[in-house]
Amino acid sequence: MQRVVRGALAAACLLGAGTGIAAFSTPVLAAATADAATASDSGWQQDGSHDGSSSDPTFDDQLSLAWTKQGFPSDVWQSLIVGSEVFVDAAVNADRTGTEVEALSLATGDTIWGPVSVGEGFGGSLAFDDNTLFAVNTDGTITALDPLTGRAEWTRHETGPLYSPPVTEDGTIYLSGPAGVESIAESTGGVNWTLPVGNDGLSGVAVDSTGLYVADGCTGLFAVDVSIATVRWSRPDTSYCNGAPPPPVLHGGVVSYNQGDDIDGYAESDGSAITPPYPSEGLLAADADAAVTQWGQELTLFDANTGAELWDSDESSGPGAAPLLVNGYLVAATNLSTVALVDERTGSEVWSEQQAAPMTGVWNSGLYSDFSEAEGSLAVPGLQALTMYRSSDAPVVAITSGPSDGSYVGADATFTWRAGDSKATFTCTVDDVSQPCRSPYTVEDLSNGEHTFSVNETGLTSAFDSRTFFADRVAPDPKEGSLPAFITARHATLAVSASDAGSGTASISLRERFLPANGKPSSWQPLPGQSGSGPHDVSITMPQATEVCVEARARDAVGNISPWSRMSCTTRLMDDRGLTASSGWYRGVQTGDFDHTFTATRRHGASLSVRPVSARTIDLAVLRCPRCGSVVVTAGHHRHWFSLRAGRLRVSALRFAGADVGNGPVVIRVASRHRPVEIDGIGFERE
C-alpha cells in the first residue's frame, strides 16, 4: 500500500461548559510544505481557514478503537496529531487551571516525553509549524517547544490573557492579544507589529493566502493585509457584544461570519455581501460538496454549490464537539458520550461508538470542542482521557521527511520516519531490495527513473509507509535561437530556452564575451539569469565594431547542470565614419543609413582603411545599384573583388569569408572608374 503523507496535523479544542470565559480554540497552521508530515495545516475545525473539512486518503468509515489514554489530572483541552506522535494539552488542577503538554505515540498512546508545564491559566492550545511545537495559554504565555524532547526554545509573556485561537502563516504567528491583532515571529517570539483591531484578546482570527480575517462581537469583521499591517476592508457589527463570536470561516473565496440569526458571507476580495446567507446560527463547516451548520443540538446540511438544504436533524449533534467533514462523512457527537460518522449527502449514520469518558463539552459563547483527524486516525477528547480511533488504511509508521510521491530527487534521497514504539526495529525496501535500517536512511547513487521506498516496523505489516518518486540524473538541454551575422542596432535579441524531461528546468544561466575588431577578447561575463524553461528573450548590448558571443547552460530542479551550449554570435558594424578615407571621398548624411551617414566616391583608386584588425570574416555594408562600381578588399595577405552592381537600388551586405586578418589593416579600394561607390559600414567576425 502506497500513500502520500498529508493531513499530518489535526487538532481538538476542548473547553468546559458554563465556565463563563471568552472564546478559546486551537492555533492553526496555514503554511505547509510537501515533504514533512509536520507541516500540514491544523487547528480549530482542522485548519487556519476554520472550514472544518479534511481530505485524508487514509481515512475511511471502517474505524476501530486504537487506544484510550486515561489518567490526565483534569480536562484534555486539545490534541494535535503530527506524524506518528500526538501532542496533548491538558489541565493540571481540578478547577481546570494550569496546563501541561506531553507527547504520546500515535500507534500505542504511550508517553514519549512530558508532561511539561506551559502556563497557569484556564485552558490552552497547540500549533505545530517548521518543526516547532507552540503552546498558548490563557494566562498570556506562549511557549515554543522542541517536538522531539519537549525542551522550551523560547517563552513569551503577553501583558494580558490570550483567549482566542492564533493562526500561523509563513513563519509568523497571528493572534488576538491585549492590544489588538499581533504578528509574532515563530523563530524568536519577537513582535513584528501590532494592529489595534479586535476586542482585547476575545476576537477570532482566520488566515489563508489572501490575508488575515478578524471577527469581533463588539466591532465586526476586518480583513487585514499582513504585509503592511493595514485593514483592507471592514464590516461593522455588534450582534455578539455580550460574548465572543466563533472565528470566521474561509471557504471558496468567501469569509463567513456568525451575525446572530444568520451566518453571513462576504467576498474575501472586497467585503461585499454574498447572498443568501445560511439561515442558521452557530458553527459552520464546508467542503467542496456540502456545508453544515450547527446550532445547539440541530445540524443542517446544505449543498455547497446551490445552497439547497439537503437534510437536518435535531438529534445528531448535541453539545459534544464542532462538526467536521472528512472524505464525505460528517464527524459529529450525538451527545457528550457518543461519536458518529454520518454520510453528508444522505444524513445516514454509518458508524458510532460510545466513549469511555465524556467529551469535554462547550462553554457559554457556543464554541464546542473539536475532533482531531490526520493519518487515518480520529482523536476524541474527554474528561481526563483521550481516545484514538484508527481507519483500516491508517499507518502506524509515518515517513516524516523525504521525497513526496511523484516528486524528483537527484542522485541521493534521505528519509526519516517516526513510529509508535521507540524500541521498534525497521526494514527498508528500495525497488524490491530489503535490508534492516534506522531513521534517517539515505539511498545513494540512484539510477535515472522511478523508484519506490518503503519502511515497515519489523513484524508488523500494518506499520508501513512508502513513497514512489523519481531520480533525475539528466541535465536540461539549453537551446538558443539564431542571431544575424551582423546588425546595426545597439541591442540584439536572443531567444533562449531549455527542455527537461525530469524535474523540470529551474533556471538558465547566460554568459557573454566581447571580441572587438581592434582589441583583445574579453573574458566571459555573466548576463542576468532567467527562471524556468522559457522561452526568454535576452537583450544583448552591442558596441560598434565588436562581435558578441553568448552561451547558455541550464539547471534543473534537483541541481543537475548542463554544459555550456554552443556559442551564438553576432557583430555590430563599425560606421563608415570609423574608416580612414583617402582624398576623393564624400561624407554624407542620409536617414535610413547606419548611424544616418555614408561615405561615397567615383574616383578610381580611392581607399578607406582601418587598422589594426583581427577577423576571420569581413562584412561590408554597401549601396548596390544598376550603375554602381566595384571595390577590392584587402585583408592581410588576402584580397577579394566585389561588384556593387544590382538590378535595383538597395543597401546590402558583402561577406569576405576566410579573410584571416591577424592584427593587420583592412583596405577598401575603388576598382571601377567613374561609377558610384557608397560604403555604409564594415563588420569583423572573429569566431
N, C-alpha and C positions, 0 to 999 in steps of 0.2 A: 504494500500500500504506500503510494507516494502522496505527499501533501505539501501545501505551502504553509509555512509558519506565518500566521497572521492572527489578528484579534487577540494578541497575547496579553493585552492589558484590559481588564474589566474591573469594575468597582461596585461596591454596595455602600450606600449611605444610610446609616441607621440612627434614628433619633426617637426617643421615647415619647409617648403620648402625654399630653397635659402638662408639659414642663413649663410652658409659658415663655420659652426663649425664642429668639429670632431664627430665621431660616438658616439651615446648615446642611450642606451636602458635600459631594465629592469633588476634589480637584480633578482636572481633566487634561489629557494630553492631546493637543491638536496638531503637533508636528510629528511626523512619522518617517522612519527610514525603512527600506525594504529588507535589509539583511537581518536585523536583530529583532527578536521577539519582544525585547524590552522597549521597543519604540512604537508600539501600536497605540491607538487612541484609547482612552478610558475615562470614566468619570460618572457623575450622576447621570442616569439614563444613558450610559455607555460612553459618551464622548463629549468633546467640547461644544458641539452643536446642541447637546441635550435632546436629540430627537428620539432617543430610546430605541434605536434599532441596531442590530448586529448581523453581519453576514459572516458566517463561520462554516467552511466546508466540512469540518469535523463534527458539527453538531447535528443531531437528529432527534427523533421522538422516542428512541429506544434508550431512555435514561435508566440508570441503576445507581443504587447508593454506593458511593466510593468510600466515604468515611464521615464520621461526626466527631468533631473536636469539642469536648466539653471541659468545664473547669475554669473558664475565664472568670476573673473576680466579679465582673458585672457585665453590662451590655456590650456586645460586639457592635461598634459603631460602623465599621467598614471593613471589607476585604478587597484585595486587589490581586488579580491573577497575573503573574509575569512569568512566561515560560513555564518551567516546572516548579515554580515556587508560588506561594500565596502569602502576601503580606497582610497582617491583621492589625487593626487599630481598635482597642477595646478599653472600656472604662476600668478604673482600678478600684474605686470605692463603691460601697453600697448605695451612696447618694448620687452615683454616676459621675462624680468628679474625678479628675486625674486621668491621664491617658497613657497607655503603653503600646508599643509596636513590637511585634515579633514576626519571624519568617517561618512558614510551615512548608512541608513538602506537598506539592500538588498530588503526588501519587499516593502518599500514605497519611498525610496530616501530621507527621512527626515534626517536632520543633527543630529548626536549623540554627537559629540564633534568637536571642531576646528572652524575655521582654525588656525593652528599652524605654525609659520614661521620656515623653516628648511634650509634656505640658500638664498644668494643674486644673485647666478649665473643664467645663461641661461639654464633652464631645470633641471630636477631631476628624480629620480626613487625610487621605493619602493621594499622592500622584507619583508617577514614575516617568522620567524622561532623561535621555542622554546618560544612561547607566547610573542614575542617581534616584534615590527614593526621597520624596518630600513629604513631611508630616506637618500638618497645620492644625493648631489647637485654638479653641475659642478664647483662651486667655491671651491671645496675641502672639504666640510663639510659632515660629516657622523653623523647622529643622531639616537640613539636608543630610541624608544617611547613605553610607556605603552599603549597597544591597547585599554584598557578599558577607559582610561582618557585622553590620549594624552600627559601625562607628560613625559618630557625628562628624561631618565635614565642615559645616558651619551652622550657626544658630542666630536667628534674628528675632528681636522682641519689639513688636509694634506698641504704640502708645495707648492702644485701646483694644477691645475684643475684635475677633475675626469670626463672624457668624456665617458669611456667605461662601459659596464654593469658588475657589480660584480655578483658573484655567491656564494652560501653558501653550506657547507658540514660539517657535524659532529661538529657543534658549531663554525665553522670558516667561516669568510668572505674572499673571494679571489677577488682581483680587480687589474686592471692595474693602478698603481699610478705613480707619478712623477719619482720615482727611479727604476721602474720595477714592477714586479708582487709582491703583498703584501699578507701576511697571517695575518688576524686581528681576535682577539678573540671576539666572539659575546657578551660574558658576560661583558667585561670591555672596549673594544675598543682599547686594547693594541696590538702592533705589535708583532707577533710571529717570522716572518722572512721576508726578502725582497730578491728577486732573480732578478738580473739585466738582464731581458729579456723583449722584447717588445719595445714600442716607446712612452715614456713619456705620459702615460695615454690614448693613442689612440688605443691600442691593444684590440681585443675582446677575451674573455675568455669563456670557457665552461667546465663543470665538469660532471663526472659520477663515478661509482665505481672503474674504472681503473685509475683515476687521473685527473689532470688539463691540459687543452689544451689552448695554447695561439696563436692567429693568429695576425700577424702584417704585414702591407702592405710593409714596407721597409726592413724587415729582414726575414719573413717567418713564419713557423708553428713550435711550440715547444710542446713537451709532457713533463710534469713536474711530478715527484714523490713528492707529497706534504709531505710525511713522513720525507724526508731528504732534501727537498728544492733543488732538483737536476734535471737538464734536462735529461730525458731518451733518447730522440732522437729529431732530428730537420730536417726540410725540408726548406732550404734557398729559398727565393723568394722575388722579388722586384717589382712585377707587379702592386701593389697598392700604390706605394710610394708617389703618389700625393694626397693621402687621406687614410681614414681608411677602410679596408675591412669589410664585415659583419662578425660577430663572427663565429667561426667554428660550425659545426653541428655534433652531435654524434648520431649514429643510427646503431644498429646491429653490433657493434664492429668496425665500420668504422668512421673515422673523415673526414668530407667533408669540403673543403676549396675553396673559390672563388679565382681562379687564372687568372682573366682576361676573356678569351674567354670560359673557361670551369669551371665547378665545379668538382674538382678532389677529389678522395677519397684515404685515406691512412689507413692501418691497425692500430688500436689503440695500438696493442701489440708492434709493432716494426717500424712503419712508412713506411712499404713497400707499393708501389703504388697498388691501386685497379683498374683494367681495366674492362670495359671502364668507363671514367668519364661521367657525364651528360653534353651533348653538349649545355650548356646554361650558361649565366652569372646570376648574381643577387642572389636571395634568394632561399632557399631550405626548403621544409617541407616534412616529411616522416612518414608513419605509417607502419603497418605490411604488407599492400597490395599495397600501392601506394606511389610514390614520385612525388612532384610537384615543378617545378622551375618557378620563376617569374623574368622577366627582362622587365622593363618599363611597357607596357600595355599587354605584352604577357605572358600567362600561358601555360605551357606544362606539361602534366601528363604522368608518366611512370609507368609500372608495377614494383613494388619494388623488385620482385623476379627474373624477367628475364631481366629487363632494357628496354623492348619493349615500344615504345611510344604508349599511348592509345588515347590521343587526345590533341589538342592545340587550343588556342584561343587568338586573339589579341584584344579582346574587354572586356573580363570578369574580368579584374582586375583594371586597372587604377592606379593612384598613391595614393590610399587612405590608404592601410594597407597591412602588410605582410600576406602571405597565412597561413591558419590554417586548419588542418584536424581534424574533430570531428566525431567519430562514422560512418565513411564512407562518410561524407559530407565535402566539401571544403567551408570554410567561406572566402568570397572574397569581395572586394569593386569594383563594376563596374565603379564607378567614385567617386569623393570626397563626393558625397551626397547619394549614394545608396549602401546598403549592401545586399548580396545574399548568399543563400545556393545552392551548386552545387553538384550533385551526382558525386563522384570522379571517378566512373568506366565508366560513360557514358558522362559526361560533361553537363548533362541536369540540368537546373535551376529548383529547387523545391520550392524556396521561395525567395522573395526580399522585401525590404522596403526602402522607401525614408526617409532620415534623416531630422529632424527639423533643425539641424545645420550641416554645412560641417565638414567632418573629418579633423583632423589637418594636415595630409599630410606628405610629405617627406622632406629630406634635401639633400644636394648636393652629399653625398657619396653613395646614393642609398638605405639607410635603411628607411623602411616605419614604420609608427605607427602600432601597432598590436592590435588584439582584446583580450578581457578577457573572458574566458569561465570557469565556475565552477558552481556547484549546480544547473545545468539545466538552467543557465542564461548566456546571452551573453551581454557583455558591449561594447558599441561602443563610442569611444572618439570623441570629436568635438571641434569646436571653441567656448569657453565659455559655453560648455554643455557636459553632459554625458547622453547617452541613454541606457536603460536597456531593453532587451527582455527576455521573460521567456518561457520555454518549457511547454508543457501541464503537464508533470510529475514533474516540478520543485517545491521543497518545499519552504515554506516561513519560517517556524520554522526549525532550524537545530540543531541537537544534536552536541555539540562541544567536549564532553568527556564522557567516559563511555565505557562499553564493546562494541566491534565491533560485527557485525553479525558473528555468528558461533564461537565466542570466549568463553573462560571459565572464571568464577569467583569462589570465594569461597562462604561463607555464605551470603555476602552482596554485593551490587553493587550500585555505585553512578553515577548519570547522571547530566550533565549540558547542557544547550542549550541557544540559542540566538534567538530572534525574531525581526522583523522589528519595531514593536510597543512597545516602552518602557513601556507603560501603560497597556499592554495586560495581561489578566489572562489566566491560563492554566489548562488543565485537563490531568492527567497522568493515564494510564491504564496499569496494570500489570496482565497478564493472565486473561483478561476479567473483572477485578475488577477495577473500575474507581473512582477517587476522585480528588478534587482540589489540585493543587500543585504549587510549585515555584522552580526555579533553585537555588542551587543544590538540587537534590531529591535522597534520599537513600532508596533502597529496602533492608529490613533486613530479616535474617533467611530464606533464600530461600531453598526450598527443592531440593534434587538432581535431575537433569534433565533439560529439555528445558524450557525456559521462554521467554516471549515477553513483551517488554516495549515500550510504545508509548506515545508521548506527542503532544497535539494539542492546538492551540490558541482557546480559548473558543469562539464558534460562527462562526469559520472559518474552515470548513472541509478541505480546501486545505492547510492550515497552519499546516502541520502534518509531524512528523518524527518518525521512530521506529527502534528498534533493536531486533533481535532474538538471544539469547545467551544461554549458559548452565551454571548451577551451579554444581560445583563438590564438593561434601561433603564427598567423599570416598577417603581414603588414598591409596597410591600404595601398592602392595603386594611384599615385597622383597623375593628373593629366593637365596639360596646358594647351590653350588654343594657339592658333598661328599668329605670328606678327609679320607685318610687311617688311621687306628688305630694308626700306628706308622710309622716313617720314620727315615732314617739315614742321609739324606741330611741336609744342613744348612738352606735351604729355602723350604717352602711348597707353593703350588699354589692353591688358592681357586677361583672358578668361582662364581661371584655374578651378579645378575640381578634383575630387578623389572618390574612388569607389572602394567599398569594403564589404565582403560577403559575411563577415562575422559580427563583431561587436559594434561596428559602425565607426565612421570617421569622426574623431573628436576635434581635430584641428589640422590646419595646413600651414606649414612654415614656408616662408619665401626668403630668398636672398638675391642680391643683385651685384653686378660687377661692372665698373665703368672702364671702357677701353678707348681713351682719347686718341685721335689720329696722330697727335704730336706730343705724346707723353707716355709715362709708364702706366700699365693697367693697375687699377686699384685692387685691393683685397676684397673678398666677399663681404658685403654688408647686409644686415638683416632688413627686410621690409616688414611692415606691420602684418602680423599673422591673421589668419581667418579661422572662424569657428565653424565646425560642421563640414559636411561634404561638398557644399556649394551647389551650383557653380557660383563663383565670386568674380567680379570684375575688379582687377587690380590696376591702379593708376601708377605709371612709371614716369618719373621726371626725366626729361631728355635734354642734356646740354648739347649745344651745337658741336658739330664735327666729332661726335662721340658715339661709339657703339655701346649699347647697354644690353647685358645678358642677364636673364633671370632663370633661377632653378627653384623647384618646389619639392617638398617632401611632406608626408602626412603621418599623423599619429592617430591610432585608433583608441577606443575607449578603455582598453586594458593595457595600453602602453607600448604596443608594437609600433616601431618607427621604420618607415620605408627609406631606401637610399634616395639621394638627391636625383631628381629627374634629369633628362637631357636638357641642355640649355636652349632657351628661346631668346633670340637676339634680334634687335632692330637698331638702325643707325639714323641719327638725325643729321641732315645735311649741314654743311658749312655754307653760309650765304656767300653769294658771289663777291660781296664786299670784303670777304676774308682772303681773297686771291690777290696776289701782287700782279698788277697789269703793266705791260709794256706800253709804248706810245701807240696811238691809233684806236684806243677803246673809248666807248662812250658809257658813262654810268647813268642809268635812267631809273625812273620810279614808275611803277605800274601796279595798280590794285589787282590783286589776284596772284601776283608772283610771290615767291618765297620771300618773306620779310618785305614785300612790296618793292623789291629792287631787281634790276637786271644789269648786265654788262654786255655791250654789243659792239660789233665792228664789221667792216667789209675788207679790211686790209689783209692781204696775204702775208703770212709770217708773224702777225701779231700774236703775242703769247700771254697766258695767265699762268701763274705758278704758285705753289705753296711748299714750304719745307720747314723742318724735316717731317716726314710722314712714314707711319708704319701701317701697311694694309695688305690684305690678300686679294680684295676685290674693291674696285672703284665704281661708284655710281655717279653719273653725270646728269644733272637736270638741265635740259636744253629746250629751245624753241625749235620745232620742226615745221617746215612749210614747203610748198612746191618748188620755190626758187632758193631755198636755203643752201648754204655751202657745206663744208666739211672741215673736220679737225683731226689732228693726230695727237693722241695722248701718250706721253712718255712717262713710265713709272719704273725707276731703276733701270734695269737692262731690258725692259720690255716696252714694246711700242704697239699701238693699235690705232688704225684709221677708222673714223666714224663718219658716215654721211648723215647730214641733218635734213635731207630731203624727205618729204612726205606728201601724200595726196591732199592733205588739208592742214590748216594751221592748228597746232596743238603743242602743249608743253608735255614732254615725256622724258623717260629716263633711259640712259645708255649704260650698260654694265660692261666693265672691263675685268672679267674674272681671270685669276691667275697672275694678277699684277705683281704680287710678291715684292712690295716695296719694303725694304728693310731700313727704315730710318733715313730715307733719301728723299729727294724732291719729286714732285709730280708737276709736269708741264703740259699745258693745253696750248697747241699751236695751230693757227688757222692754215689749212692746206689749200683752200679754194681761193679764187680771185674774183673780186667784185660781187660776191654773193653775201647775203646777211648771215652772220653767226651771232647767236644770242645765248649767253650762259646765265643760268639762274642759281646754280649751287652745285656743290660736289660733296659726296659722302664716301667714307672709308670704313670698310668692313674688315675687322681683324680676326674674327672667328669664322 
